[in-house]
Amino acid sequence: MNNTHRKLLALLESTLNPEGDIQFLAISEKQIQVHEKERPVHQVRVALTFQEGDTVNPYYDGTDLLVTMGKENIQFTLEKDWVDGPPAIEGSPIEFALGWVSELAEPFYVSPEALAVAKANNHPRYGNAHKSITIRRNQKSDRPDI
């Protein structure tokens, strides 16, 4: 995970998980707009569930958020387009979380729970998404973002 993704994960943690009872399953991001004078807009896809102690809820909710990313900070943008609406995915089994997040872009964050459930179910919807993530996690690399 690169530094920008760490900052994005920190923003999501502080905003969406102040009580510490949310488990992020998978997160991806993709630049969707570029303006010459403004910072680029990125779509962020988040699959999350609730956690009580060591027990993770077997169903997840998923949503798409919009952020701007600069060299020094990341902030939410165009909130009117996504804050008040229902989640894009609601109450779906967690074995589908990794596949849904991967539809936007390769996830930069995958929880051990999401990866384990995706492998165990070997659902065709995932294609090679979970395999490439497993390979990337096990490969040694000089690049800091792998």
C-alpha positions as CSV (number, residue, x, y, z in Angstrom):
1,M,0.0,0.0,0.0
2,N,1.5,3.3,-1.0
3,N,1.5,6.5,1.1
4,T,-1.6,8.0,-0.6
5,H,-3.6,4.9,0.0
6,R,-2.5,4.9,3.7
7,K,-3.8,8.5,4.0
8,L,-7.1,7.5,2.2
9,L,-7.5,4.5,4.6
10,A,-6.9,6.8,7.6
11,L,-9.5,9.3,6.3
12,L,-12.0,6.4,5.9
13,E,-11.2,5.1,9.4
14,S,-11.6,8.4,11.1
15,T,-14.8,9.3,9.2
16,L,-16.7,6.0,8.9
17,N,-15.3,4.1,11.9
18,P,-15.1,6.5,14.9
19,E,-16.6,3.8,17.2
20,G,-14.2,1.0,16.0
21,D,-17.1,-1.4,15.2
22,I,-16.7,-1.4,11.4
23,Q,-14.6,-3.9,9.6
24,F,-13.4,-2.7,6.2
25,L,-13.4,-5.7,3.8
26,A,-11.9,-4.2,0.6
27,I,-11.2,-0.8,-0.8
28,S,-10.3,0.4,-4.3
29,E,-9.9,3.8,-6.0
30,K,-9.8,5.1,-9.5
31,Q,-9.3,8.6,-10.9
32,I,-12.4,9.6,-12.8
33,Q,-12.0,13.3,-13.5
34,V,-9.1,15.6,-14.2
35,H,-9.3,19.4,-14.2
36,E,-6.5,21.6,-15.2
37,K,-7.0,24.0,-12.3
38,E,-8.5,21.6,-9.8
39,R,-7.3,18.5,-8.1
40,P,-8.4,15.2,-9.7
41,V,-11.5,13.5,-8.4
42,H,-11.2,9.8,-7.5
43,Q,-14.0,7.3,-7.0
44,V,-13.4,5.2,-3.9
45,R,-15.3,1.9,-3.6
46,V,-15.7,0.6,0.0
47,A,-17.1,-2.8,1.2
48,L,-17.6,-2.9,5.0
49,T,-19.4,-4.8,7.6
50,F,-19.9,-4.6,11.4
51,Q,-17.8,-6.4,13.9
52,E,-18.7,-7.4,17.5
53,G,-15.6,-8.5,19.4
54,D,-14.0,-11.2,17.2
55,T,-17.2,-11.9,15.3
56,V,-17.5,-10.4,11.8
57,N,-21.0,-10.0,10.4
58,P,-21.4,-12.3,7.4
59,Y,-23.1,-9.6,5.3
60,Y,-21.6,-6.4,3.9
61,D,-22.7,-3.0,2.6
62,G,-20.8,-1.3,-0.1
63,T,-20.7,2.3,-1.4
64,D,-18.9,4.6,-3.7
65,L,-17.4,7.8,-2.4
66,L,-15.7,10.7,-4.1
67,V,-12.5,12.3,-3.0
68,T,-10.0,14.8,-4.2
69,M,-6.3,13.9,-3.8
70,G,-3.5,16.3,-3.5
71,K,0.1,15.9,-2.5
72,E,-0.5,16.7,1.1
73,N,-4.2,15.9,1.7
74,I,-7.2,13.9,0.7
75,Q,-10.8,15.2,1.3
76,F,-14.3,14.2,0.4
77,T,-15.9,16.0,-2.5
78,L,-19.3,16.2,-4.3
79,E,-20.9,14.9,-1.1
80,K,-24.4,15.9,-2.4
81,D,-24.1,13.1,-4.9
82,W,-23.4,10.3,-2.5
83,V,-23.8,11.1,1.2
84,D,-27.6,10.9,1.7
85,G,-28.4,8.0,-0.6
86,P,-28.6,4.3,0.3
87,P,-25.5,2.1,-0.1
88,A,-24.9,0.7,-3.6
89,I,-24.8,-2.8,-2.1
90,E,-26.8,-3.6,1.1
91,G,-26.8,-6.9,3.0
92,S,-24.9,-9.0,0.5
93,P,-22.9,-12.0,1.6
94,I,-19.2,-11.0,2.3
95,E,-17.9,-13.6,-0.2
96,F,-19.1,-11.1,-2.9
97,A,-17.3,-8.1,-1.4
98,L,-13.9,-8.5,-3.0
99,G,-15.4,-9.1,-6.4
100,W,-17.6,-6.1,-6.2
101,V,-14.8,-3.8,-5.1
102,S,-12.5,-5.3,-7.9
103,E,-15.1,-4.2,-10.5
104,L,-13.9,-0.6,-10.1
105,A,-10.1,-1.3,-9.8
106,E,-7.7,-3.6,-8.1
107,P,-8.2,-3.2,-4.4
108,F,-5.4,-1.5,-2.5
109,Y,-6.7,-2.9,0.8
110,V,-8.2,-6.3,1.4
111,S,-8.9,-7.7,4.8
112,P,-7.8,-11.2,5.7
113,E,-11.5,-12.1,6.2
114,A,-12.5,-10.9,2.7
115,L,-9.6,-12.7,1.1
116,A,-10.2,-16.0,3.0
117,V,-13.9,-16.0,2.2
118,A,-13.2,-15.2,-1.5
119,K,-10.7,-18.1,-1.7
120,A,-13.0,-20.5,0.2
121,N,-16.0,-19.8,-2.1
122,N,-14.0,-19.6,-5.4
123,H,-16.9,-17.9,-7.0
124,P,-16.5,-17.3,-10.7
125,R,-17.5,-13.6,-10.3
126,Y,-14.0,-13.0,-8.9
127,G,-12.1,-14.1,-12.0
128,N,-8.4,-13.8,-11.0
129,A,-8.8,-10.8,-8.7
130,H,-8.2,-12.7,-5.5
131,K,-5.4,-14.8,-7.0
132,S,-3.4,-11.7,-8.2
133,I,-3.8,-10.1,-4.8
134,T,-2.5,-13.3,-3.1
135,I,0.4,-13.4,-5.4
136,R,1.2,-9.7,-4.9
137,R,1.0,-10.1,-1.1
138,N,3.5,-13.0,-1.2
139,Q,5.9,-11.5,-3.8
140,K,9.0,-9.6,-2.6
141,S,9.4,-6.3,-4.3
142,D,11.5,-3.2,-4.1
143,R,8.4,-1.1,-4.8
144,P,6.9,0.4,-1.7
145,D,3.3,0.1,-3.0
146,I,3.3,-3.7,-3.5
